Amino acid sequence: MKRSWIWIGAAAVAMVFLYLSTLGVSVGQLLVFLLVLLCPLMHLFGMHRHGGHAGHDSGESGSAKSDQIRTPDREA
């Protein structure tokens, strides 16, 4: 990544903070908004590798999967 993009990003962030202060939006309100916005974004971009739906597997039914699970043999 070139350094020019970092400077452009830093300038954009500074301009947003300066513009929001003229509108009467405080930094705390902005952070709360970003926190609320973070939740759906994490669900959208971060949850695609957590098992998903059973329909995306290799066509096996749920009972076939339960047969593959082995439990350790216990002696009574």
C-alpha contacts under 8 A as a table, 3 or more apart, distances in Angstrom:
res1	aa1	res2	aa2	distance
1	M	5	W	7.24
2	K	5	W	5.83
2	K	6	I	7.21
3	R	6	I	5.12
3	R	7	W	6.45
4	S	7	W	5.17
4	S	8	I	6.18
5	W	8	I	5.00
5	W	9	G	6.05
6	I	9	G	5.10
6	I	10	A	6.13
7	W	10	A	5.05
7	W	11	A	6.08
8	I	11	A	5.12
8	I	12	A	6.16
9	G	12	A	5.04
9	G	13	V	6.22
10	A	13	V	5.16
10	A	14	A	6.21
11	A	14	A	5.07
11	A	15	M	6.12
12	A	15	M	5.08
12	A	16	V	6.19
13	V	16	V	5.11
13	V	17	F	6.33
14	A	17	F	5.21
14	A	18	L	6.21
15	M	18	L	5.08
15	M	19	Y	5.97
16	V	19	Y	5.10
16	V	20	L	5.96
17	F	20	L	5.23
17	F	21	S	6.20
17	F	27	V	7.85
18	L	21	S	5.32
18	L	22	T	6.70
19	Y	22	T	5.33
19	Y	23	L	6.68
20	L	23	L	5.05
20	L	24	G	6.42
20	L	25	V	5.31
20	L	26	S	7.37
21	S	24	G	5.13
21	S	25	V	5.47
21	S	26	S	6.36
22	T	25	V	7.57
25	V	29	Q	6.43
25	V	30	L	7.05
26	S	29	Q	5.32
26	S	30	L	6.41
27	V	30	L	5.00
27	V	31	L	6.16
28	G	31	L	5.11
28	G	32	V	6.24
29	Q	32	V	5.17
29	Q	33	F	6.20
30	L	33	F	5.09
30	L	34	L	6.18
31	L	34	L	5.03
31	L	35	L	6.10
32	V	35	L	5.03
32	V	36	V	6.24
33	F	36	V	5.16
33	F	37	L	6.10
34	L	37	L	4.91
34	L	38	L	5.96
35	L	38	L	5.03
35	L	39	C	6.94
36	V	39	C	5.84
36	V	40	P	7.83
37	L	40	P	6.12
37	L	41	L	6.57
38	L	41	L	5.13
38	L	42	M	6.05
39	C	42	M	5.27
39	C	43	H	6.44
40	P	43	H	5.00
40	P	44	L	6.04
41	L	44	L	4.98
41	L	45	F	6.02
41	L	46	G	7.77
42	M	45	F	5.37
42	M	46	G	5.02
42	M	47	M	7.13
43	H	46	G	5.55
43	H	47	M	5.44
44	L	47	M	6.60
44	L	48	H	7.86
45	F	48	H	6.95
46	G	49	R	7.54
47	M	50	H	5.75
48	H	51	G	7.69
48	H	52	G	6.80
49	R	52	G	6.97
52	G	56	H	7.48
53	H	56	H	5.97
53	H	57	D	7.88
54	A	57	D	5.77
54	A	62	G	7.88
55	G	59	G	7.04
56	H	59	G	7.56
57	D	60	E	6.88
60	E	64	A	6.22
60	E	65	K	7.08
61	S	64	A	5.46
61	S	65	K	6.73
62	G	65	K	5.21
62	G	66	S	6.44
63	S	66	S	5.08
63	S	67	D	6.45
64	A	67	D	5.25
64	A	68	Q	6.78
65	K	68	Q	5.26
65	K	69	I	6.87
66	S	69	I	5.38
67	D	70	R	7.59
